[in-house]
Amino acid sequence: MEEDLGGIVAVRDVSRTGRTVVGRVVNRSDGPIGDVRLEFEHVFLGEDAHHPGPDDPSHRESALLTETIAPGESVAFQHRLESPLPHRSDGRFMTKVEPIGVTQMPRGAATPR
């Protein structure tokens, strides 16, 4: 499904500080979009990336961005993680954000400015 969404919506400028993830959602389509569902994947990159072990702390969570986004426009998002990522001395976390759902609205639908 993500492949289909690539022509409609993109996620840019993602960064994480502590429990807060920020970025921008860009409408790449020619009509308004809304209800963008984002998946936040927190991947643990251990010192031995090929063998993360049985206690792999990687996990995913999702959130819904309810703003309507006009064609070619973008909106900022801020998401607070459900719980803090564990502090580990044997690696670090990389946070990836991908769109997993979106509602395409009829062309000409009102979009807030």
C-alpha positions in Angstrom: 0.0 0.0 0.0 2.9 2.4 0.7 3.9 2.2 -2.9 0.5 3.4 -4.0 0.7 6.3 -1.5 4.1 7.6 -2.8 2.4 9.6 -5.6 -0.1 11.0 -3.2 1.7 11.9 0.1 5.3 12.1 1.3 6.9 12.6 4.7 9.8 15.0 4.9 12.2 16.6 7.4 11.7 14.0 10.1 13.7 14.3 13.4 13.3 12.9 16.9 14.4 14.5 20.1 13.6 12.4 23.2 10.0 11.3 22.9 9.0 13.9 20.3 9.0 13.2 16.5 8.5 16.1 14.1 8.3 16.4 10.4 6.2 17.6 7.4 3.5 15.8 5.4 3.5 16.9 1.7 0.4 16.5 -0.6 1.9 15.3 -3.9 -1.5 14.8 -5.6 -3.6 17.2 -7.6 -6.5 17.2 -5.1 -6.9 17.8 -1.4 -6.1 15.0 1.1 -6.9 14.4 4.8 -6.8 11.8 7.5 -3.2 10.9 6.8 -2.3 7.9 9.0 1.4 7.8 9.8 3.4 4.9 11.1 6.4 5.6 13.4 8.9 2.8 13.3 11.6 2.9 15.9 14.3 0.5 14.7 17.0 -0.5 17.2 20.5 -0.6 15.5 22.6 -2.7 17.7 26.4 -3.0 17.6 25.8 -6.3 15.8 22.9 -5.3 13.5 22.6 -8.9 12.0 21.8 -10.4 15.4 19.6 -8.0 17.5 18.9 -10.7 20.0 15.7 -11.9 21.7 15.2 -8.5 23.5 15.0 -6.4 20.4 13.4 -3.1 21.6 12.3 -2.0 18.1 8.6 -1.2 17.8 5.9 0.6 15.8 3.1 3.0 16.6 0.8 5.1 14.5 -1.1 8.4 14.6 -3.7 10.2 12.6 -3.1 13.6 11.1 -6.6 15.1 10.6 -5.7 18.4 8.8 -6.8 18.8 5.2 -3.8 19.5 2.9 -4.2 21.3 -0.4 -2.5 20.0 -3.5 1.2 20.9 -3.4 1.0 22.1 0.2 2.5 20.6 3.4 1.7 20.6 7.1 4.0 20.1 10.0 3.3 17.3 12.5 4.5 16.6 16.0 4.0 13.3 17.6 4.9 12.3 21.2 5.9 8.7 21.5 3.6 6.5 23.6 6.5 5.6 25.9 10.2 6.6 26.1 12.6 4.5 24.0 14.8 2.6 26.4 18.4 3.8 26.9 20.8 1.2 25.6 24.5 1.3 25.6 24.7 -1.5 22.9 23.2 0.5 20.0 20.9 3.3 19.1 17.4 3.9 17.7 16.5 5.1 14.2 13.0 6.5 13.7 11.3 6.2 10.3 8.0 7.7 9.5 5.9 6.4 6.6 2.3 7.2 5.4 0.1 4.1 5.7 -3.3 5.6 4.9 -4.8 8.7 3.4 -8.2 10.0 2.3 -8.4 11.7 -1.1 -11.0 14.3 -1.2 -12.9 15.5 -4.3 -11.2 18.1 -6.4 -12.6 21.5 -5.5 -13.3 20.5 -1.9 -12.7 23.4 0.5 -9.2 23.4 2.1 -8.4 25.7 5.1 -5.7 28.2 4.6 
